[in-house]
Amino acid sequence: MKDIGGLMKAMQQMQTKVADAQKNMERLEGEGQSGAGLVKIVLGGDGKLRGISIDPSLMVEGEGEILEDLIKAAFEDARRKVEEGRAGMEKDLMGGLPLPPGFKLPF
């Protein structure tokens, strides 16, 4: 039988790493842009919208659909950047441990 004390210590260290990773992911931000920077959106690592910036030149009556499309594109750009950042953090946390495709860590 393996050393139970050593196993428990390793589990506690892993719990600490996971808790630290969760805090780091909450601080993670991704800025998405569209329309050559006319629309910018900042998302947090938790997926919450932290900021939006729309250039006043886009505030033209009757052009709402264009603005909506630019907001969607900027949001998707920011979401992709956050996901890439999270994936990098997860990879570092797991130390290269191969996980099944689509497997998500619990945070």
N, C-alpha and C positions, 0 to 999 in steps of 0.2 A: 504494500500500500504506500502511496506517495505521501510526502510530508503535508499534512492537512494545514498546518500553520503557514507554510509557504504558499499554499494554494489560496488561503484566505487573504494573505497579504497581497498577493497578485490581484485578487478580485477587488480589494479596496483601492489599489493603485489604478486599476482600470476604471472604477467608479469615479475617482477623482479626475482622471483624464476626460471621461465623458462629460462630467459636470463643467470642467473648464472649456471643453469644446462647445458645449451649449451656450455658454456665456460669450465666447468668441463669435459664434454664428449669429447671435443676437446683435452684436456690434457690426457685423458685416453689412456693407452697403453696396448696392449696384446702381449706377446711373445709366439710364437708357436715354437715347436721343433719337430724334427723327427730324426730317425736314432740314437737314444740315444744321442741327442744333437749335432750331426754332422752338421745338418742344423738348423739354427735359423732365424726366421722372426719376426720383430716387426711391428705391425700395430697400427695406431692411432685410436682413437675413431671415427674419421671421415672416417675410412676405407682406409686411404692412407698408402702406404708402407713407413715406416720410416727407416727400416734397414734390411739387410740380411747378414748372416754370413754362409759361407760354409767352412767346414774343408778341408784343402788342400789334405788330403788323398782320397777325393772323386773325385779329378780331374784326372781320369784315362781314357785314350783314349778308346773309344768303350763302355763305361759304362754310356753314357749320359742319357739313359732311366731311370736308377736307380736314378740318380741325379734329374731328372725331377720329378719323383714320390716323392722323399723326399721333394723337394721344395713345391709341391702341398700339401703334408701332413702337413708340417710345417705351410703353409699359412692357411689351414683349422683349425688347432689348434689355431693359433693366432686369426682368425676371430671368432671362438667360444668363446674364452676368452673375446674378446671385446664385443661381444653381451651379454654375461653374466654380464659384468660390466655395460653396458648400461641399461640392464633390472633392475639391482639393483638400479641404480640411478633414473630410471623412477618410480620404486616402491616407493622409498623414497620421490620423488617429489609429487607424487599423494597421499601420505599419506594413502596407502592401499585402495584407491578408486578402486572398481572392474571395470575393463575395459573389453569389449567384447574380446574373443579370437582373436588374430591376429591384434588387434588395435595397431597402432604405433603412438606415439606422433610426433608432427611436427618437429623433429630434429634428 
